[in-house]
């Protein structure tokens, strides 16, 4: 395998690892962070408080891994427009995750402990940027899911097509529900 192919493989591996790392680090925090309630608080709130650095690092590392994976996908895509568009959209999602680590959400709903148990009346500039990066990132991920769903359907991979479309639909529904 030549150096370019080996580098592409490493980029793709980084992209594959991003999701499991994010979930494992998030789950560990859900189980250990005092005052955090997964039924009330989004994972973004774990970037707040004394141990907030763990979630900030989680955002930065996994966002960069997604971007690496998107670069690898772009290399593999070559002439296929749908695959290239999907890779760009996944890169935008990765930037959204990184932005979520740079710009912190606002404390609310009793987290971190000592915060009033309500939403703040105003949003700080960094809370607003966290929201904007998150929404743009998730929108790009949703669109990428549908782009890949169409690609898989056209190329005779109905299982992957269904998985991709359902992933996009679930994320879209989650945004509307929140």
Secondary structure as GFF3:
##gff-version 3
##sequence-region A 1 178
A	DSSP	alpha_helix	3	32	.	.	.	ID=ss1
A	DSSP	three_ten_helix	43	47	.	.	.	ID=ss2
A	DSSP	alpha_helix	52	77	.	.	.	ID=ss3
A	DSSP	alpha_helix	81	102	.	.	.	ID=ss4
A	DSSP	alpha_helix	125	154	.	.	.	ID=ss5
A	DSSP	alpha_helix	158	177	.	.	.	ID=ss6
###
